[in-house]
Amino acid sequence: MAKPNKKGPTKTVEIFCFKCKAKLFKYRKGGKGALIKCFKERIVDDYTLISCQCPNCQQIFAREMLIRGTPAYKMIGGKVWFK
């Protein structure tokens, strides 16, 4: 499969923890569907102190993995929301 476009989309969304509403990422998201994965190269601002863990309530919200050979966070369903 092809790697994701490095430049990526221009539309940014803010990703929040569902439990405590803390801001986690500012991310360049493509498409209009649900948030399933976040490619690390598309993260504009990272507000987490430990990767995949909320800085406020310490809830694990994602898993680190390689998707199409690119480092990414695979989101756990119901742990995050975005606008």
mmCIF file of the N, C-alpha and C atoms, coordinates in Angstrom:
data_MODEL
# 
_entry.id   MODEL 
# 
loop_
_atom_site.group_PDB 
_atom_site.id 
_atom_site.type_symbol 
_atom_site.label_atom_id 
_atom_site.label_alt_id 
_atom_site.label_comp_id 
_atom_site.label_asym_id 
_atom_site.label_entity_id 
_atom_site.label_seq_id 
_atom_site.pdbx_PDB_ins_code 
_atom_site.Cartn_x 
_atom_site.Cartn_y 
_atom_site.Cartn_z 
_atom_site.occupancy 
_atom_site.B_iso_or_equiv 
_atom_site.pdbx_formal_charge 
_atom_site.auth_seq_id 
_atom_site.auth_comp_id 
_atom_site.auth_asym_id 
_atom_site.auth_atom_id 
_atom_site.pdbx_PDB_model_num 
ATOM 1   N N  . MET A 1 1  ? 0.837   -1.193 0.000  1.00 0.00 ? 1  MET A N  1 
ATOM 2   C CA . MET A 1 1  ? 0.000   0.000  0.000  1.00 0.00 ? 1  MET A CA 1 
ATOM 3   C C  . MET A 1 1  ? 0.873   1.245  0.000  1.00 0.00 ? 1  MET A C  1 
ATOM 4   N N  . ALA A 1 2  ? 0.303   2.332  -0.476 1.00 0.00 ? 2  ALA A N  1 
ATOM 5   C CA . ALA A 1 2  ? 1.044   3.585  -0.560 1.00 0.00 ? 2  ALA A CA 1 
ATOM 6   C C  . ALA A 1 2  ? 1.162   4.248  0.808  1.00 0.00 ? 2  ALA A C  1 
ATOM 7   N N  . LYS A 1 3  ? 2.256   4.988  0.983  1.00 0.00 ? 3  LYS A N  1 
ATOM 8   C CA . LYS A 1 3  ? 2.444   5.734  2.228  1.00 0.00 ? 3  LYS A CA 1 
ATOM 9   C C  . LYS A 1 3  ? 1.538   6.965  2.209  1.00 0.00 ? 3  LYS A C  1 
ATOM 10  N N  . PRO A 1 4  ? 1.185   7.499  3.390  1.00 0.00 ? 4  PRO A N  1 
ATOM 11  C CA . PRO A 1 4  ? 0.372   8.715  3.414  1.00 0.00 ? 4  PRO A CA 1 
ATOM 12  C C  . PRO A 1 4  ? 1.158   9.910  2.882  1.00 0.00 ? 4  PRO A C  1 
ATOM 13  N N  . ASN A 1 5  ? 0.449   10.848 2.297  1.00 0.00 ? 5  ASN A N  1 
ATOM 14  C CA . ASN A 1 5  ? 1.053   12.053 1.754  1.00 0.00 ? 5  ASN A CA 1 
ATOM 15  C C  . ASN A 1 5  ? 1.695   12.856 2.885  1.00 0.00 ? 5  ASN A C  1 
ATOM 16  N N  . LYS A 1 6  ? 2.999   13.177 2.772  1.00 0.00 ? 6  LYS A N  1 
ATOM 17  C CA . LYS A 1 6  ? 3.703   13.884 3.833  1.00 0.00 ? 6  LYS A CA 1 
ATOM 18  C C  . LYS A 1 6  ? 3.120   15.275 4.054  1.00 0.00 ? 6  LYS A C  1 
ATOM 19  N N  . LYS A 1 7  ? 2.803   15.962 2.984  1.00 0.00 ? 7  LYS A N  1 
ATOM 20  C CA . LYS A 1 7  ? 2.237   17.298 3.119  1.00 0.00 ? 7  LYS A CA 1 
ATOM 21  C C  . LYS A 1 7  ? 0.861   17.205 3.762  1.00 0.00 ? 7  LYS A C  1 
ATOM 22  N N  . GLY A 1 8  ? 0.073   16.274 3.317  1.00 0.00 ? 8  GLY A N  1 
ATOM 23  C CA . GLY A 1 8  ? -1.222  16.002 3.941  1.00 0.00 ? 8  GLY A CA 1 
ATOM 24  C C  . GLY A 1 8  ? -2.231  17.110 3.748  1.00 0.00 ? 8  GLY A C  1 
ATOM 25  N N  . PRO A 1 9  ? -3.385  16.955 4.394  1.00 0.00 ? 9  PRO A N  1 
ATOM 26  C CA . PRO A 1 9  ? -4.451  17.943 4.264  1.00 0.00 ? 9  PRO A CA 1 
ATOM 27  C C  . PRO A 1 9  ? -4.119  19.230 5.021  1.00 0.00 ? 9  PRO A C  1 
ATOM 28  N N  . THR A 1 10 ? -4.819  20.310 4.672  1.00 0.00 ? 10 THR A N  1 
ATOM 29  C CA . THR A 1 10 ? -4.583  21.600 5.318  1.00 0.00 ? 10 THR A CA 1 
ATOM 30  C C  . THR A 1 10 ? -5.548  21.849 6.467  1.00 0.00 ? 10 THR A C  1 
ATOM 31  N N  . LYS A 1 11 ? -6.667  21.133 6.513  1.00 0.00 ? 11 LYS A N  1 
ATOM 32  C CA . LYS A 1 11 ? -7.647  21.329 7.585  1.00 0.00 ? 11 LYS A CA 1 
ATOM 33  C C  . LYS A 1 11 ? -7.129  20.726 8.880  1.00 0.00 ? 11 LYS A C  1 
ATOM 34  N N  . THR A 1 12 ? -7.115  21.523 9.960  1.00 0.00 ? 12 THR A N  1 
ATOM 35  C CA . THR A 1 12 ? -6.665  20.993 11.246 1.00 0.00 ? 12 THR A CA 1 
ATOM 36  C C  . THR A 1 12 ? -7.854  20.819 12.181 1.00 0.00 ? 12 THR A C  1 
ATOM 37  N N  . VAL A 1 13 ? -7.768  19.801 13.022 1.00 0.00 ? 13 VAL A N  1 
ATOM 38  C CA . VAL A 1 13 ? -8.779  19.552 14.050 1.00 0.00 ? 13 VAL A CA 1 
ATOM 39  C C  . VAL A 1 13 ? -8.056  19.453 15.389 1.00 0.00 ? 13 VAL A C  1 
ATOM 40  N N  . GLU A 1 14 ? -8.782  19.754 16.457 1.00 0.00 ? 14 GLU A N  1 
ATOM 41  C CA . GLU A 1 14 ? -8.235  19.602 17.799 1.00 0.00 ? 14 GLU A CA 1 
ATOM 42  C C  . GLU A 1 14 ? -8.823  18.337 18.398 1.00 0.00 ? 14 GLU A C  1 
ATOM 43  N N  . ILE A 1 15 ? -7.977  17.520 19.001 1.00 0.00 ? 15 ILE A N  1 
ATOM 44  C CA . ILE A 1 15 ? -8.385  16.237 19.569 1.00 0.00 ? 15 ILE A CA 1 
ATOM 45  C C  . ILE A 1 15 ? -8.366  16.352 21.084 1.00 0.00 ? 15 ILE A C  1 
ATOM 46  N N  . PHE A 1 16 ? -9.461  15.914 21.725 1.00 0.00 ? 16 PHE A N  1 
ATOM 47  C CA . PHE A 1 16 ? -9.627  16.040 23.163 1.00 0.00 ? 16 PHE A CA 1 
ATOM 48  C C  . PHE A 1 16 ? -9.853  14.679 23.807 1.00 0.00 ? 16 PHE A C  1 
ATOM 49  N N  . CYS A 1 17 ? -9.516  14.563 25.091 1.00 0.00 ? 17 CYS A N  1 
ATOM 50  C CA . CYS A 1 17 ? -9.813  13.375 25.887 1.00 0.00 ? 17 CYS A CA 1 
ATOM 51  C C  . CYS A 1 17 ? -11.314 13.362 26.167 1.00 0.00 ? 17 CYS A C  1 
ATOM 52  N N  . PHE A 1 18 ? -11.953 12.232 25.993 1.00 0.00 ? 18 PHE A N  1 
ATOM 53  C CA . PHE A 1 18 ? -13.401 12.129 26.194 1.00 0.00 ? 18 PHE A CA 1 
ATOM 54  C C  . PHE A 1 18 ? -13.765 12.190 27.677 1.00 0.00 ? 18 PHE A C  1 
ATOM 55  N N  . LYS A 1 19 ? -12.861 11.710 28.530 1.00 0.00 ? 19 LYS A N  1 
ATOM 56  C CA . LYS A 1 19 ? -13.143 11.625 29.966 1.00 0.00 ? 19 LYS A CA 1 
ATOM 57  C C  . LYS A 1 19 ? -13.043 12.987 30.659 1.00 0.00 ? 19 LYS A C  1 
ATOM 58  N N  . CYS A 1 20 ? -11.931 13.706 30.449 1.00 0.00 ? 20 CYS A N  1 
ATOM 59  C CA . CYS A 1 20 ? -11.709 14.958 31.183 1.00 0.00 ? 20 CYS A CA 1 
ATOM 60  C C  . CYS A 1 20 ? -11.692 16.194 30.286 1.00 0.00 ? 20 CYS A C  1 
ATOM 61  N N  . LYS A 1 21 ? -11.881 16.033 28.975 1.00 0.00 ? 21 LYS A N  1 
ATOM 62  C CA . LYS A 1 21 ? -11.927 17.124 28.003 1.00 0.00 ? 21 LYS A CA 1 
ATOM 63  C C  . LYS A 1 21 ? -10.609 17.887 27.844 1.00 0.00 ? 21 LYS A C  1 
ATOM 64  N N  . ALA A 1 22 ? -9.493  17.277 28.216 1.00 0.00 ? 22 ALA A N  1 
ATOM 65  C CA . ALA A 1 22 ? -8.182  17.908 28.048 1.00 0.00 ? 22 ALA A CA 1 
ATOM 66  C C  . ALA A 1 22 ? -7.764  17.860 26.577 1.00 0.00 ? 22 ALA A C  1 
ATOM 67  N N  . LYS A 1 23 ? -7.071  18.889 26.118 1.00 0.00 ? 23 LYS A N  1 
ATOM 68  C CA . LYS A 1 23 ? -6.608  18.951 24.737 1.00 0.00 ? 23 LYS A CA 1 
ATOM 69  C C  . LYS A 1 23 ? -5.394  18.040 24.575 1.00 0.00 ? 23 LYS A C  1 
ATOM 70  N N  . LEU A 1 24 ? -5.405  17.187 23.542 1.00 0.00 ? 24 LEU A N  1 
ATOM 71  C CA . LEU A 1 24 ? -4.327  16.223 23.318 1.00 0.00 ? 24 LEU A CA 1 
ATOM 72  C C  . LEU A 1 24 ? -3.452  16.600 22.127 1.00 0.00 ? 24 LEU A C  1 
ATOM 73  N N  . PHE A 1 25 ? -4.070  16.831 20.965 1.00 0.00 ? 25 PHE A N  1 
ATOM 74  C CA . PHE A 1 25 ? -3.334  17.129 19.739 1.00 0.00 ? 25 PHE A CA 1 
ATOM 75  C C  . PHE A 1 25 ? -4.035  18.213 18.938 1.00 0.00 ? 25 PHE A C  1 
ATOM 76  N N  . LYS A 1 26 ? -3.253  18.855 18.074 1.00 0.00 ? 26 LYS A N  1 
ATOM 77  C CA . LYS A 1 26 ? -3.777  19.608 16.942 1.00 0.00 ? 26 LYS A CA 1 
ATOM 78  C C  . LYS A 1 26 ? -3.271  18.829 15.738 1.00 0.00 ? 26 LYS A C  1 
ATOM 79  N N  . TYR A 1 27 ? -4.190  18.363 14.864 1.00 0.00 ? 27 TYR A N  1 
ATOM 80  C CA . TYR A 1 27 ? -3.862  17.357 13.851 1.00 0.00 ? 27 TYR A CA 1 
ATOM 81  C C  . TYR A 1 27 ? -4.424  17.753 12.493 1.00 0.00 ? 27 TYR A C  1 
ATOM 82  N N  . ARG A 1 28 ? -3.643  17.513 11.435 1.00 0.00 ? 28 ARG A N  1 
ATOM 83  C CA . ARG A 1 28 ? -4.104  17.747 10.059 1.00 0.00 ? 28 ARG A CA 1 
ATOM 84  C C  . ARG A 1 28 ? -4.845  16.503 9.579  1.00 0.00 ? 28 ARG A C  1 
ATOM 85  N N  . LYS A 1 29 ? -6.170  16.544 9.628  1.00 0.00 ? 29 LYS A N  1 
ATOM 86  C CA . LYS A 1 29 ? -6.997  15.383 9.296  1.00 0.00 ? 29 LYS A CA 1 
ATOM 87  C C  . LYS A 1 29 ? -7.528  15.498 7.878  1.00 0.00 ? 29 LYS A C  1 
ATOM 88  N N  . GLY A 1 30 ? -7.519  14.389 7.176  1.00 0.00 ? 30 GLY A N  1 
ATOM 89  C CA . GLY A 1 30 ? -8.095  14.338 5.847  1.00 0.00 ? 30 GLY A CA 1 
ATOM 90  C C  . GLY A 1 30 ? -9.423  13.608 5.891  1.00 0.00 ? 30 GLY A C  1 
ATOM 91  N N  . GLY A 1 31 ? -10.353 13.979 5.045  1.00 0.00 ? 31 GLY A N  1 
ATOM 92  C CA . GLY A 1 31 ? -11.649 13.321 4.983  1.00 0.00 ? 31 GLY A CA 1 
ATOM 93  C C  . GLY A 1 31 ? -12.600 13.802 6.060  1.00 0.00 ? 31 GLY A C  1 
ATOM 94  N N  . LYS A 1 32 ? -13.809 13.229 6.039  1.00 0.00 ? 32 LYS A N  1 
ATOM 95  C CA . LYS A 1 32 ? -14.832 13.684 6.975  1.00 0.00 ? 32 LYS A CA 1 
ATOM 96  C C  . LYS A 1 32 ? -15.354 12.564 7.863  1.00 0.00 ? 32 LYS A C  1 
ATOM 97  N N  . GLY A 1 33 ? -14.644 11.454 7.931  1.00 0.00 ? 33 GLY A N  1 
ATOM 98  C CA . GLY A 1 33 ? -15.082 10.325 8.735  1.00 0.00 ? 33 GLY A CA 1 
ATOM 99  C C  . GLY A 1 33 ? -14.594 10.388 10.171 1.00 0.00 ? 33 GLY A C  1 
ATOM 100 N N  . ALA A 1 34 ? -14.740 9.269  10.853 1.00 0.00 ? 34 ALA A N  1 
ATOM 101 C CA . ALA A 1 34 ? -14.321 9.160  12.247 1.00 0.00 ? 34 ALA A CA 1 
ATOM 102 C C  . ALA A 1 34 ? -12.798 9.201  12.356 1.00 0.00 ? 34 ALA A C  1 
ATOM 103 N N  . LEU A 1 35 ? -12.311 9.490  13.556 1.00 0.00 ? 35 LEU A N  1 
ATOM 104 C CA . LEU A 1 35 ? -10.873 9.528  13.812 1.00 0.00 ? 35 LEU A CA 1 
ATOM 105 C C  . LEU A 1 35 ? -10.423 8.141  14.260 1.00 0.00 ? 35 LEU A C  1 
ATOM 106 N N  . ILE A 1 36 ? -9.710  7.440  13.385 1.00 0.00 ? 36 ILE A N  1 
ATOM 107 C CA . ILE A 1 36 ? -9.288  6.071  13.663 1.00 0.00 ? 36 ILE A CA 1 
ATOM 108 C C  . ILE A 1 36 ? -7.810  6.012  13.979 1.00 0.00 ? 36 ILE A C  1 
ATOM 109 N N  . LYS A 1 37 ? -7.022  6.803  13.244 1.00 0.00 ? 37 LYS A N  1 
ATOM 110 C CA . LYS A 1 37 ? -5.573  6.819  13.443 1.00 0.00 ? 37 LYS A CA 1 
ATOM 111 C C  . LYS A 1 37 ? -5.050  8.228  13.234 1.00 0.00 ? 37 LYS A C  1 
ATOM 112 N N  . CYS A 1 38 ? -3.915  8.505  13.860 1.00 0.00 ? 38 CYS A N  1 
ATOM 113 C CA . CYS A 1 38 ? -3.226  9.782  13.689 1.00 0.00 ? 38 CYS A CA 1 
ATOM 114 C C  . CYS A 1 38 ? -1.793  9.484  13.287 1.00 0.00 ? 38 CYS A C  1 
ATOM 115 N N  . PHE A 1 39 ? -1.407  9.907  12.086 1.00 0.00 ? 39 PHE A N  1 
ATOM 116 C CA . PHE A 1 39 ? -0.018  9.762  11.673 1.00 0.00 ? 39 PHE A CA 1 
ATOM 117 C C  . PHE A 1 39 ? 0.808   10.808 12.416 1.00 0.00 ? 39 PHE A C  1 
ATOM 118 N N  . LYS A 1 40 ? 1.942   10.392 12.977 1.00 0.00 ? 40 LYS A N  1 
ATOM 119 C CA . LYS A 1 40 ? 2.763   11.289 13.797 1.00 0.00 ? 40 LYS A CA 1 
ATOM 120 C C  . LYS A 1 40 ? 3.266   12.489 13.012 1.00 0.00 ? 40 LYS A C  1 
ATOM 121 N N  . GLU A 1 41 ? 3.537   12.298 11.712 1.00 0.00 ? 41 GLU A N  1 
ATOM 122 C CA . GLU A 1 41 ? 4.061   13.402 10.906 1.00 0.00 ? 41 GLU A CA 1 
ATOM 123 C C  . GLU A 1 41 ? 3.008   14.476 10.629 1.00 0.00 ? 41 GLU A C  1 
ATOM 124 N N  . ARG A 1 42 ? 1.739   14.189 10.844 1.00 0.00 ? 42 ARG A N  1 
ATOM 125 C CA . ARG A 1 42 ? 0.678   15.174 10.629 1.00 0.00 ? 42 ARG A CA 1 
ATOM 126 C C  . ARG A 1 42 ? 0.260   15.911 11.901 1.00 0.00 ? 42 ARG A C  1 
ATOM 127 N N  . ILE A 1 43 ? 0.837   15.554 13.050 1.00 0.00 ? 43 ILE A N  1 
ATOM 128 C CA . ILE A 1 43 ? 0.499   16.233 14.303 1.00 0.00 ? 43 ILE A CA 1 
ATOM 129 C C  . ILE A 1 43 ? 1.204   17.583 14.315 1.00 0.00 ? 43 ILE A C  1 
ATOM 130 N N  . VAL A 1 44 ? 0.409   18.656 14.435 1.00 0.00 ? 44 VAL A N  1 
ATOM 131 C CA . VAL A 1 44 ? 0.955   20.013 14.437 1.00 0.00 ? 44 VAL A CA 1 
ATOM 132 C C  . VAL A 1 44 ? 1.432   20.372 15.836 1.00 0.00 ? 44 VAL A C  1 
ATOM 133 N N  . ASP A 1 45 ? 0.568   20.215 16.853 1.00 0.00 ? 45 ASP A N  1 
ATOM 134 C CA . ASP A 1 45 ? 0.912   20.491 18.249 1.00 0.00 ? 45 ASP A CA 1 
ATOM 135 C C  . ASP A 1 45 ? 0.576   19.265 19.088 1.00 0.00 ? 45 ASP A C  1 
ATOM 136 N N  . ASP A 1 46 ? 1.512   18.859 19.926 1.00 0.00 ? 46 ASP A N  1 
ATOM 137 C CA . ASP A 1 46 ? 1.320   17.710 20.812 1.00 0.00 ? 46 ASP A CA 1 
ATOM 138 C C  . ASP A 1 46 ? 1.307   18.212 22.253 1.00 0.00 ? 46 ASP A C  1 
ATOM 139 N N  . TYR A 1 47 ? 0.167   18.065 22.943 1.00 0.00 ? 47 TYR A N  1 
ATOM 140 C CA . TYR A 1 47 ? 0.032   18.554 24.313 1.00 0.00 ? 47 TYR A CA 1 
ATOM 141 C C  . TYR A 1 47 ? 0.229   17.454 25.355 1.00 0.00 ? 47 TYR A C  1 
ATOM 142 N N  . THR A 1 48 ? 0.566   16.241 24.927 1.00 0.00 ? 48 THR A N  1 
ATOM 143 C CA . THR A 1 48 ? 0.746   15.135 25.871 1.00 0.00 ? 48 THR A CA 1 
ATOM 144 C C  . THR A 1 48 ? 2.181   15.123 26.385 1.00 0.00 ? 48 THR A C  1 
ATOM 145 N N  . LEU A 1 49 ? 2.357   14.661 27.618 1.00 0.00 ? 49 LEU A N  1 
ATOM 146 C CA . LEU A 1 49 ? 3.694   14.536 28.204 1.00 0.00 ? 49 LEU A CA 1 
ATOM 147 C C  . LEU A 1 49 ? 4.264   13.148 27.936 1.00 0.00 ? 49 LEU A C  1 
ATOM 148 N N  . ILE A 1 50 ? 3.433   12.115 28.071 1.00 0.00 ? 50 ILE A N  1 
ATOM 149 C CA . ILE A 1 50 ? 3.788   10.737 27.753 1.00 0.00 ? 50 ILE A CA 1 
ATOM 150 C C  . ILE A 1 50 ? 2.932   10.337 26.557 1.00 0.00 ? 50 ILE A C  1 
ATOM 151 N N  . SER A 1 51 ? 3.542   9.713  25.548 1.00 0.00 ? 51 SER A N  1 
ATOM 152 C CA . SER A 1 51 ? 2.778   9.388  24.345 1.00 0.00 ? 51 SER A CA 1 
ATOM 153 C C  . SER A 1 51 ? 1.621   8.438  24.656 1.00 0.00 ? 51 SER A C  1 
ATOM 154 N N  . CYS A 1 52 ? 0.492   8.693  24.037 1.00 0.00 ? 52 CYS A N  1 
ATOM 155 C CA . CYS A 1 52 ? -0.731  7.893  24.147 1.00 0.00 ? 52 CYS A CA 1 
ATOM 156 C C  . CYS A 1 52 ? -1.380  7.956  25.532 1.00 0.00 ? 52 CYS A C  1 
ATOM 157 N N  . GLN A 1 53 ? -1.036  8.926  26.334 1.00 0.00 ? 53 GLN A N  1 
ATOM 158 C CA . GLN A 1 53 ? -1.615  9.046  27.677 1.00 0.00 ? 53 GLN A CA 1 
ATOM 159 C C  . GLN A 1 53 ? -2.059  10.489 27.905 1.00 0.00 ? 53 GLN A C  1 
ATOM 160 N N  . CYS A 1 54 ? -3.275  10.656 28.413 1.00 0.00 ? 54 CYS A N  1 
ATOM 161 C CA . CYS A 1 54 ? -3.828  11.983 28.689 1.00 0.00 ? 54 CYS A CA 1 
ATOM 162 C C  . CYS A 1 54 ? -2.994  12.658 29.779 1.00 0.00 ? 54 CYS A C  1 
ATOM 163 N N  . PRO A 1 55 ? -2.611  13.936 29.592 1.00 0.00 ? 55 PRO A N  1 
ATOM 164 C CA . PRO A 1 55 ? -1.805  14.615 30.611 1.00 0.00 ? 55 PRO A CA 1 
ATOM 165 C C  . PRO A 1 55 ? -2.599  14.957 31.873 1.00 0.00 ? 55 PRO A C  1 
ATOM 166 N N  . ASN A 1 56 ? -3.911  14.966 31.777 1.00 0.00 ? 56 ASN A N  1 
ATOM 167 C CA . ASN A 1 56 ? -4.760  15.374 32.896 1.00 0.00 ? 56 ASN A CA 1 
ATOM 168 C C  . ASN A 1 56 ? -5.211  14.183 33.748 1.00 0.00 ? 56 ASN A C  1 
ATOM 169 N N  . CYS A 1 57 ? -5.825  13.175 33.110 1.00 0.00 ? 57 CYS A N  1 
ATOM 170 C CA . CYS A 1 57 ? -6.398  12.047 33.864 1.00 0.00 ? 57 CYS A CA 1 
ATOM 171 C C  . CYS A 1 57 ? -5.599  10.741 33.699 1.00 0.00 ? 57 CYS A C  1 
ATOM 172 N N  . GLN A 1 58 ? -4.501  10.751 32.961 1.00 0.00 ? 58 GLN A N  1 
ATOM 173 C CA . GLN A 1 58 ? -3.617  9.601  32.729 1.00 0.00 ? 58 GLN A CA 1 
ATOM 174 C C  . GLN A 1 58 ? -4.307  8.407  32.080 1.00 0.00 ? 58 GLN A C  1 
ATOM 175 N N  . GLN A 1 59 ? -5.383  8.638  31.334 1.00 0.00 ? 59 GLN A N  1 
ATOM 176 C CA . GLN A 1 59 ? -6.068  7.566  30.614 1.00 0.00 ? 59 GLN A CA 1 
ATOM 177 C C  . GLN A 1 59 ? -5.304  7.259  29.318 1.00 0.00 ? 59 GLN A C  1 
ATOM 178 N N  . ILE A 1 60 ? -5.134  5.988  28.991 1.00 0.00 ? 60 ILE A N  1 
ATOM 179 C CA . ILE A 1 60 ? -4.519  5.583  27.720 1.00 0.00 ? 60 ILE A CA 1 
ATOM 180 C C  . ILE A 1 60 ? -5.574  5.736  26.628 1.00 0.00 ? 60 ILE A C  1 
ATOM 181 N N  . PHE A 1 61 ? -5.278  6.535  25.587 1.00 0.00 ? 61 PHE A N  1 
ATOM 182 C CA . PHE A 1 61 ? -6.269  6.793  24.539 1.00 0.00 ? 61 PHE A CA 1 
ATOM 183 C C  . PHE A 1 61 ? -5.886  6.225  23.181 1.00 0.00 ? 61 PHE A C  1 
ATOM 184 N N  . ALA A 1 62 ? -4.658  5.714  23.023 1.00 0.00 ? 62 ALA A N  1 
ATOM 185 C CA . ALA A 1 62 ? -4.218  5.193  21.723 1.00 0.00 ? 62 ALA A CA 1 
ATOM 186 C C  . ALA A 1 62 ? -3.080  4.192  21.921 1.00 0.00 ? 62 ALA A C  1 
ATOM 187 N N  . ARG A 1 63 ? -2.727  3.528  20.807 1.00 0.00 ? 63 ARG A N  1 
ATOM 188 C CA . ARG A 1 63 ? -1.595  2.614  20.792 1.00 0.00 ? 63 ARG A CA 1 
ATOM 189 C C  . ARG A 1 63 ? -0.642  3.039  19.673 1.00 0.00 ? 63 ARG A C  1 
ATOM 190 N N  . GLU A 1 64 ? 0.658   2.956  19.929 1.00 0.00 ? 64 GLU A N  1 
ATOM 191 C CA . GLU A 1 64 ? 1.631   3.272  18.886 1.00 0.00 ? 64 GLU A CA 1 
ATOM 192 C C  . GLU A 1 64 ? 1.801   2.063  17.978 1.00 0.00 ? 64 GLU A C  1 
ATOM 193 N N  . MET A 1 65 ? 1.812   2.304  16.665 1.00 0.00 ? 65 MET A N  1 
ATOM 194 C CA . MET A 1 65 ? 2.017   1.215  15.704 1.00 0.00 ? 65 MET A CA 1 
ATOM 195 C C  . MET A 1 65 ? 2.479   1.777  14.371 1.00 0.00 ? 65 MET A C  1 
ATOM 196 N N  . LEU A 1 66 ? 2.906   0.881  13.496 1.00 0.00 ? 66 LEU A N  1 
ATOM 197 C CA . LEU A 1 66 ? 3.266   1.258  12.135 1.00 0.00 ? 66 LEU A CA 1 
ATOM 198 C C  . LEU A 1 66 ? 2.080   0.972  11.228 1.00 0.00 ? 66 LEU A C  1 
ATOM 199 N N  . ILE A 1 67 ? 1.624   1.974  10.508 1.00 0.00 ? 67 ILE A N  1 
ATOM 200 C CA . ILE A 1 67 ? 0.543   1.810  9.541  1.00 0.00 ? 67 ILE A CA 1 
ATOM 201 C C  . ILE A 1 67 ? 1.108   2.186  8.177  1.00 0.00 ? 67 ILE A C  1 
ATOM 202 N N  . ARG A 1 68 ? 1.120   1.232  7.262  1.00 0.00 ? 68 ARG A N  1 
ATOM 203 C CA . ARG A 1 68 ? 1.709   1.403  5.929  1.00 0.00 ? 68 ARG A CA 1 
ATOM 204 C C  . ARG A 1 68 ? 3.163   1.851  6.014  1.00 0.00 ? 68 ARG A C  1 
ATOM 205 N N  . GLY A 1 69 ? 3.893   1.356  7.032  1.00 0.00 ? 69 GLY A N  1 
ATOM 206 C CA . GLY A 1 69 ? 5.303   1.676  7.196  1.00 0.00 ? 69 GLY A CA 1 
ATOM 207 C C  . GLY A 1 69 ? 5.577   3.028  7.816  1.00 0.00 ? 69 GLY A C  1 
ATOM 208 N N  . THR A 1 70 ? 4.551   3.720  8.300  1.00 0.00 ? 70 THR A N  1 
ATOM 209 C CA . THR A 1 70 ? 4.696   5.048  8.881  1.00 0.00 ? 70 THR A CA 1 
ATOM 210 C C  . THR A 1 70 ? 4.258   5.007  10.347 1.00 0.00 ? 70 THR A C  1 
ATOM 211 N N  . PRO A 1 71 ? 5.016   5.620  11.265 1.00 0.00 ? 71 PRO A N  1 
ATOM 212 C CA . PRO A 1 71 ? 4.608   5.642  12.677 1.00 0.00 ? 71 PRO A CA 1 
ATOM 213 C C  . PRO A 1 71 ? 3.291   6.387  12.857 1.00 0.00 ? 71 PRO A C  1 
ATOM 214 N N  . ALA A 1 72 ? 2.395   5.789  13.647 1.00 0.00 ? 72 ALA A N  1 
ATOM 215 C CA . ALA A 1 72 ? 1.073   6.383  13.857 1.00 0.00 ? 72 ALA A CA 1 
ATOM 216 C C  . ALA A 1 72 ? 0.536   5.976  15.220 1.00 0.00 ? 72 ALA A C  1 
ATOM 217 N N  . TYR A 1 73 ? -0.499  6.684  15.649 1.00 0.00 ? 73 TYR A N  1 
ATOM 218 C CA . TYR A 1 73 ? -1.261  6.319  16.848 1.00 0.00 ? 73 TYR A CA 1 
ATOM 219 C C  . TYR A 1 73 ? -2.592  5.745  16.390 1.00 0.00 ? 73 TYR A C  1 
ATOM 220 N N  . LYS A 1 74 ? -2.911  4.549  16.841 1.00 0.00 ? 74 LYS A N  1 
ATOM 221 C CA . LYS A 1 74 ? -4.206  3.922  16.550 1.00 0.00 ? 74 LYS A CA 1 
ATOM 222 C C  . LYS A 1 74 ? -5.121  4.233  17.723 1.00 0.00 ? 74 LYS A C  1 
ATOM 223 N N  . MET A 1 75 ? -6.174  5.008  17.486 1.00 0.00 ? 75 MET A N  1 
ATOM 224 C CA . MET A 1 75 ? -7.058  5.475  18.549 1.00 0.00 ? 75 MET A CA 1 
ATOM 225 C C  . MET A 1 75 ? -7.932  4.342  19.082 1.00 0.00 ? 75 MET A C  1 
ATOM 226 N N  . ILE A 1 76 ? -8.155  4.330  20.384 1.00 0.00 ? 76 ILE A N  1 
ATOM 227 C CA . ILE A 1 76 ? -9.056  3.381  21.027 1.00 0.00 ? 76 ILE A CA 1 
ATOM 228 C C  . ILE A 1 76 ? -10.445 4.001  20.994 1.00 0.00 ? 76 ILE A C  1 
ATOM 229 N N  . GLY A 1 77 ? -11.430 3.248  20.540 1.00 0.00 ? 77 GLY A N  1 
ATOM 230 C CA . GLY A 1 77 ? -12.784 3.766  20.368 1.00 0.00 ? 77 GLY A CA 1 
ATOM 231 C C  . GLY A 1 77 ? -13.391 4.319  21.655 1.00 0.00 ? 77 GLY A C  1 
ATOM 232 N N  . GLY A 1 78 ? -13.990 5.510  21.562 1.00 0.00 ? 78 GLY A N  1 
ATOM 233 C CA . GLY A 1 78 ? -14.669 6.120  22.695 1.00 0.00 ? 78 GLY A CA 1 
ATOM 234 C C  . GLY A 1 78 ? -13.767 6.849  23.668 1.00 0.00 ? 78 GLY A C  1 
ATOM 235 N N  . LYS A 1 79 ? -12.465 6.935  23.402 1.00 0.00 ? 79 LYS A N  1 
ATOM 236 C CA . LYS A 1 79 ? -11.546 7.598  24.333 1.00 0.00 ? 79 LYS A CA 1 
ATOM 237 C C  . LYS A 1 79 ? -11.261 9.046  23.938 1.00 0.00 ? 79 LYS A C  1 
ATOM 238 N N  . VAL A 1 80 ? -11.459 9.397  22.659 1.00 0.00 ? 80 VAL A N  1 
ATOM 239 C CA . VAL A 1 80 ? -11.169 10.763 22.201 1.00 0.00 ? 80 VAL A CA 1 
ATOM 240 C C  . VAL A 1 80 ? -12.328 11.281 21.359 1.00 0.00 ? 80 VAL A C  1 
ATOM 241 N N  . TRP A 1 81 ? -12.371 12.614 21.225 1.00 0.00 ? 81 TRP A N  1 
ATOM 242 C CA . TRP A 1 81 ? -13.304 13.270 20.301 1.00 0.00 ? 81 TRP A CA 1 
ATOM 243 C C  . TRP A 1 81 ? -12.584 14.461 19.697 1.00 0.00 ? 81 TRP A C  1 
ATOM 244 N N  . PHE A 1 82 ? -13.085 14.971 18.583 1.00 0.00 ? 82 PHE A N  1 
ATOM 245 C CA . PHE A 1 82 ? -12.413 16.085 17.919 1.00 0.00 ? 82 PHE A CA 1 
ATOM 246 C C  . PHE A 1 82 ? -13.428 17.084 17.382 1.00 0.00 ? 82 PHE A C  1 
ATOM 247 N N  . LYS A 1 83 ? -12.935 18.322 17.207 1.00 0.00 ? 83 LYS A N  1 
ATOM 248 C CA . LYS A 1 83 ? -13.744 19.358 16.544 1.00 0.00 ? 83 LYS A CA 1 
ATOM 249 C C  . LYS A 1 83 ? -12.847 20.261 15.733 1.00 0.00 ? 83 LYS A C  1 
# 
